[in-house]
Amino acid sequence: MKGDGTVAFSRGRKEPLPEVETNVWACTSDDCQGWMRESFSFDKEPACPLCEASMELEVRMLPGLE
């Protein structure tokens, strides 16, 4: 016989990442919920990638990136 037929798969991380205070750019339009991490922006003051409205800095609790 070639084993017992069990197969193990990894489905990624078992524990959630800890949340940390993160600076994000948030869309100022009431009709849009766009936002992005500040560290992912190349512009000093980016426009919303979804609706092109202006964005403002705010802090959110998000999972930390490794």
Wavefront OBJ file of the C-alpha trace (Angstrom):
o trace
v 0.000 0.000 0.000
v 1.120 3.563 -0.703
v 0.044 5.451 2.402
v -3.321 5.833 4.076
v -4.886 8.255 1.568
v -4.769 11.379 3.739
v -3.718 14.627 2.120
v -2.852 17.830 3.949
v -3.345 21.255 2.420
v -2.231 24.573 3.817
v -4.914 27.224 3.592
v -2.656 29.998 4.781
v -2.415 31.678 8.154
v -4.386 30.089 10.990
v -4.197 33.099 13.317
v -5.444 36.560 12.323
v -2.821 39.276 11.962
v -2.789 41.778 14.836
v -4.436 45.093 13.998
v -2.360 48.255 14.178
v -3.102 51.964 13.770
v -2.531 52.680 10.085
v -2.531 55.992 8.216
v -4.867 55.819 5.226
v -6.114 58.184 2.537
v -9.937 58.220 2.551
v -12.166 59.594 -0.189
v -14.022 62.792 0.752
v -17.041 62.053 -1.478
v -20.173 60.957 0.403
v -21.028 58.604 -2.465
v -17.688 56.757 -2.432
v -16.049 54.533 0.167
v -12.619 54.443 -1.457
v -9.497 54.403 0.701
v -5.878 53.242 0.528
v -2.981 52.833 2.893
v -0.756 55.904 2.954
v 2.270 53.702 2.270
v 0.662 52.510 -1.010
v 0.319 56.037 -2.418
v 2.964 57.628 -4.636
v 1.372 61.102 -4.582
v 1.676 63.696 -1.839
v -2.098 64.261 -1.993
v -3.699 61.542 -4.127
v -7.061 61.658 -5.886
v -9.468 58.789 -5.247
v -8.730 55.974 -7.730
v -12.465 55.142 -7.872
v -14.144 58.531 -8.345
v -11.251 61.047 -8.705
v -12.442 63.116 -5.684
v -9.929 64.528 -3.205
v -8.757 62.383 -0.303
v -7.878 63.168 3.314
v -5.614 61.418 5.801
v -7.169 59.455 8.654
v -6.159 56.617 10.965
v -7.793 53.169 10.880
v -7.208 49.921 12.711
v -6.075 47.467 10.020
v -4.204 44.166 9.998
v -0.474 44.844 10.007
v 1.463 43.972 6.871
v 4.504 41.780 7.097
l 1 2 3 4 5 6 7 8 9 10 11 12 13 14 15 16 17 18 19 20 21 22 23 24 25 26 27 28 29 30 31 32 33 34 35 36 37 38 39 40 41 42 43 44 45 46 47 48 49 50 51 52 53 54 55 56 57 58 59 60 61 62 63 64 65 66
